[in-house]
Amino acid sequence: MEPRRGSRPAPRYDLLVSDPIEPGDRRPPAGQLDRAPGERYVAEDGHAPPDGGSAARAVAWGAAAAVAGTAVLVALAAVLALSVGLVVVAAAVGRAAGLALRAGAGASFERPGRRGSAAVALSVGAVAVAQVLIWVYARSEGGALGIVEYLAQTYGALVPLELAVAAIVAAWTAR
């Protein structure tokens, strides 16, 4: 069927049912918003609202990471009798403790040194507790040496190196 002369062609169906201006293509009229949408997350005094972090949550998360690191160190050194890679694991303990502490703290640790010193304390404590547990495991297996003698004979300079690496990485991560 051909269109008659002088008549307009019938509009296509998709033009009839679609709006040529899609949502988001139009700007709201000027003056409709009292402030930019991103400013709703800023407090009235111009500062970002606190993220809900707290010192207790920071220490709890950091301690959980430190306990997990202690378990890994004990499993590798005592149960599997490995000494290769323990410095890397100690660095991972420091990193995990620092990250967990920083994530849990939010804006609660305002002073720069507090967060770093807390991360160092947690990571060094985790490595030290792991060394004690490694010695306890060796004693349960029939060992007779004291803790200092056992760690010196078995691991030598590795133990102080683990403590130093965990402290350095934790302080660097938590800053």
N, C-alpha and C positions, 0 to 999 in steps of 0.2 A: 504494500500500500504506500503510495507516494504522498508526501505532504502537498496540500493545495498551495497554489501560488499566493504569495502575500501573507501566508500564515507562518507563525514562528514554530520551530520544531519543539516537540514536547521535551521538558527538562528531564535529565537522567534521574533515575531513582536515587542514586547515592547523593546527589545534590539536594534532593528533597528532604532526606532524613538526617543529613549531617549539618552541623553548625560550622560555618567557615572559620569561626574563631574558637579554638579549642580552649579548655580551661588552662589557665596558666599563661595564655598569650596576652591576656589583658592585665594591665596594672590597676590596682585599686585607685579610686579617685584620690587626689591629693588631700592630705589632712585626715584620711580615714584612720590610719594607724597613729597612735600617740608616740611610738618609738619603734625602732627597727626590731625585727623578730629575734635577732641574736642577743639583744640587750636584756631580754627577760631573764637571762642567767647571771646578770650582774646585779649586785645589791644596790640599794639607793645611794650608798656612799661612794660608788664607783669601783668597788673591789669585788672580785669573784667570791661567791659564797663558799664557806668551807666545805670540803668534800666529805666530811664525816669521819675523817681519820682521827685516830687518837693514839696516845703513847702506849696505852695498854694493848690496843689491837696491833700496833707495830711490833711490840715485844713478843706478843703471842705468835704472830705470823713468823717472825724471825726465829723464835725458839722452835717452832714446828719444823722449819727448814733446817735448823741446826741439829735437831734430833734425828731427822731423816739422814742428814750427812754423817752423823755419828754411826748410825746403823750401817750405812754403806761402807764406811771405813772399817768397822769391826768385821763385817762380812768378808771384805776383801783381805784384810791383813790377818785376822785370826782364823776364820773358818777356811778360807781358800789358801792361806799362807802365801799371799802375794805381797811383794814389796815394790814391784814395778808399777808405776802410775799412782802411787799414794800421794805424791805431791800434787798431781793434777786433780785428784779427788779432793784434797784439802783446798785447792784453789776453787773448785766447784762448790764446796761447802761455804767458803767465804762469799762467793758470788751469790749463791742462793739465799744466804742469810741477809746479805746486804739488800738484795732486790726485794725480798719479802718484807724486810723492815721498812724500806722506802715506800713500798706499796701500802702497807698498813698504816703508815704514819700520816700520809696525806700532808696537810699543812700544819700538823700539830708540833712537829719538831722544828721550831722556827730558827733556833740558833744552829749554825752550821756544824759545830763540833759534836753536838749531842747525838745526832743520828749516826755519825761515823764511829764514835766511841762505843755506842751500843752495839753496832754491827761487829766491831772488832771483838768486844767482850763475848758476844754470842758465838762467833766463829772460832775464836781461840778456845773458849770453853768446850765447844763441841769436839774439837780435835784433841784436847786434853782428856776429856772424858773417854773418848775413843781409845786413847793410849792406855788408860787405866783398865778399860774393859778388855782390851787385847791382852794385857798382862794377866787379868783374872782368868781369861780363857786358857792361857798358857799354864797357869797354876792348876786349873782343873784337869788339864791333860797330863799332869805329873811334873810340872816344872817346880824348881826349888829356889830359883833366884829371886831376889827382891826386884821391885819395879824398876829402879834406876839401872841396876845391873842387867836385867833382862832387855830393856829397851836399848841400852847402849850396845850390848853384844849382838842383838838381833837386827836392829835398824841403824845403829850408829848415828851419823849426823842427819839422818832422814827425819827424825822426830822434831828437832828444832827448826829444820827447814820447812816442814809441814806447818808448824805453828806460825812461822814468819810469813809464809806465802798466804795462809788463810787470813792473817791479820791485814796484810797489804791489800789483797783483793777485796776484802770486806770494806775496808776504809775507802778504797777507790770507788767501789760500787755504790756505797751509801751516800756519797757526797751529793 
